[in-house]
Each structure stands twice: as structure tokens, then as C-alpha cells.
Amino acid sequence: MKVTRRSFVKVIPAALVTTHSGISQPIVTGTSSETGLPVRDAFVTQQFEICLNNARWHPLSIAARKATEDYLEYKSRGIWNQNGITSPISILVRESFAKLIHATPNEIAFVQSTTTGENLVVSALGLTQPGNFNIVTEALHFEGSLYLYTELKRRGVDVRIVKPHITDQGWSIDKADIEKVVDQNTRLIAVSWVSMINGFTHDVGWLASLAHAHGARLFVDSVQAAGCVPIDVRSAGVDFLASASYKWLMGDFGLGFLYARADILPTLQRTQWSYRQFSDIEYHAFPGDTPGPFPATFDQLHTAAGYFETGTYANAVLAALSYSLPWIQQLGVSNIQQHVHGLNAMLRKEMPQLGYECITPADAQGAIVSFSVKDDAGTAAKLKRANVDVSLNPRRMRVSPSIYNNEADVRSLLEALS
């Protein structure tokens, strides 16, 4: 019996797709004539606090929340009326992310998180056990990634972690320090495009050229870049890129993306297997089935999904992203970047006068600007009294405005600290 992908599994109601076949426009007020930002009326977060902590997780827009609620309302009815595992809404979201980073949809796999994507890449390249190779990363990479590579190092894998330069110009990773540790045995260079620590931004095109000159691949964590920094994986030469959706893509936990360059896919090992990795199945186990190898034959997908997808989608997050990703495209990532850099310029100028020295390099491209903190408890108390939300870690503060923030929000932070 031939069972097509269309009839094999039923998921995601068609009503959800038809409800959001057109993207409604949010109410936009108080905008800049240059960028169309901020869009304050598209969010409700400012009703609760002054949120300048979008690098932690980004609030849902009112319209994205409505898309999610429509899905939940339909799910509560318990009716499946769409055949197939590949739903129109998942196609829309996959295509939207591919467009955002200048990739093709076949190069995009849905994954649970950025870290899941990075683990899958390391495994697919065969780098989880010691061998005649090395991996290069750096200390401003995501902490979960540093744990991954530290554990591989304990197994005996040759992992080389580049230390940051700490200067009055900001914390950064020097290109010369990376060049020193990359050699002909390097198989992977893995970095965060924009560092979660202080927004330091790698020259990704340079890293890709360095990796390829030594026969290595480049993986970039783009969770602090995708949605607020223009990304073109094709022109930059990126081999692999991963991002969760709950930050600048304005989705939620549980669904992210993994980009894998199409021409690299045939060189990879499949290390996990799932019903999402084949297009058709033909059974040979039951009465009336066509004879063949027991129990079935499969048509494998030769796409990123065919190599990496291992489970069901987070449908509620897909619903939110079906609004958020096209909206980000509509607003323009360059406009978003210009808007947040304007707000961060105020902080770069004023915060040092209040005793908070900037540790973010001047050429950082993301939405993050970080500062050193001398009095953690005192700073936290001031911000709490003023109901201003930023990210506080021991001896440092991270501020990350977004598309709904304005100069008054920044002034509230400065006044709280003064």
C-alpha cells in the first residue's frame, strides 16, 4: 500500500491557515519619518514596565498573539481537517525565514533551539569523538555552546577556545588570535554572530574565508542577530546557521531554525532519524501490500529537513511566526537596526558619565549594548524602583532596545541610574 506524505499524518488545521492568509497591519503611531519606528501601539509591554531587555526574550506583538490565540481556539475543537505533515503555515514560516537570511527553503530545517541546531551540526560532521581534527570557538560564544565544546574537550577532542581582548574600547575577539589556532586539521569554526555578552559582532565573511581556506566549515549562532541585523548567508559564505525564534524573530520558545548550505548536505552524516526525513513511505508488511523489503521502503528527503528534523512542530509558535516574520520583512531589518542603534548611541554617550563604562565595541552590529557595573545590588535596586527592565549579571549590565522603544524609555533608564 503506497502511503503518501499527504495522507500519512494529519496536523495543523486548515482553518488556521485560511484565517491568516493575509497579514493584518498593526496600528502604528509616534513613528520616525526615517524608519517608521517605533511601533509602540503594536505591543502592550510598556503598560507593565519599561522593557529594555529584548535580548532576553522579545514580547509578542498584539497581532502575533492574536494569531496564536486563533490557533489555540481551533485546537480546542479537536478537529483535524488538513491532510499531510507539511502544512501551508509551516511552508510560509520556512519560506519567510529563508528569505530573511537569503537562503532557500530547502536549506532550512525546523529545530527546537539554537543549541539543538549546533549539536546537530557537530554530530553530522562527525566531531563528537576524538580524531585527527580540531574545533575552534571563542569565549564570547553562547554559554550553552561553551559547555558543549568543554564536554567534547573532556572526551579528548582538540577544542581551541580563543580568549577575548578586554580593553577600554570594549570586549572583543581579535582576528589574529583566531588565525593562530586555525590550521589544516580544523574541521569547524563555531561562533555567535552577535555575542549575548556584549554584542560583539564577528566579521562573518572573513571567518568563512578563513575556514574554507583550511578545509573547515563555519557555524554561526544568529539568535542575537536574525531579525535585527541584515543577514545574507550566501554572500557571507556561511555553511551553517541556527537561531531560536523567541528573541528578535518575535516568536517563542520551542521552535527555531537551522540553515545548512545545500551543497554541503550530501557530505553529512544522518545521526538521528525521523518521519520528517522522508517524503513517501510504501508498506510491504500487510495484506495487499506490494512485495518489497520488510517492513517498508522510504523516499528520503535531500533537504535540510531531511537531514535534521526529528519531531513535531510547535504549532502555536508557528502561528506567531506566521505574523512576525513577514512583519519584520515589512518593517525592514536595516530600519530596525538603525532605530536601535540610535537609542544605543544615547546610552553610549550618557552611561559612562553615570559610572557605567561601555564594554561593547563601537562597530557592534546588533541591538545589544553592555556596560560594566561596580555596584550590582545598588544598580538592581534603582532599576526595580523605576520599574525598568534590563539584563543584570555580576559586574555587567546588558541593554537591548527594540522596535517599540523610544528615547523616553532610554531617558527613564538613565534617570533611574542617576
Helices and strands as residue ranges (DSSP letters): E 2-4, H 5-8, H 14-19, G 40-42, G 45-47, E 50-51, H 62-75, H 88-101, G 105-107, E 108-111, H 114-124, E 134-138, H 143-155, E 158-162, E 165-167, E 170-172, H 175-181, E 186-192, H 204-213, E 217-221, H 233-236, E 240-244, E 256-260, G 262-267, G 275-277, E 278-283, E 296-300, H 304-308, H 315-331, H 333-350, G 351-354, E 369-372, H 376-386, E 388-389, E 391-393, E 396-399, H 407-417
